[in-house]
Amino acid sequence: MNLPEFYFMTEINLEWNDERLRWKPEDYNGLEKVRIPCEKIWLPDIVLYN
């Protein structure tokens, strides 16, 4: 059987907002921005099934 090849590309964007994790500058002497190295940020494992 000679079947054609099929390529599929997709992009998935996930966003998670948790109100309990909001940054409040007034709690940190007005500090509004914090730089954190990407290797220090936890990312959830995402598994997609077809």
Residue pairs with C-beta under 8 A, 6 or more apart in sequence:
12 46
12 48
14 46
23 34
25 31
25 32
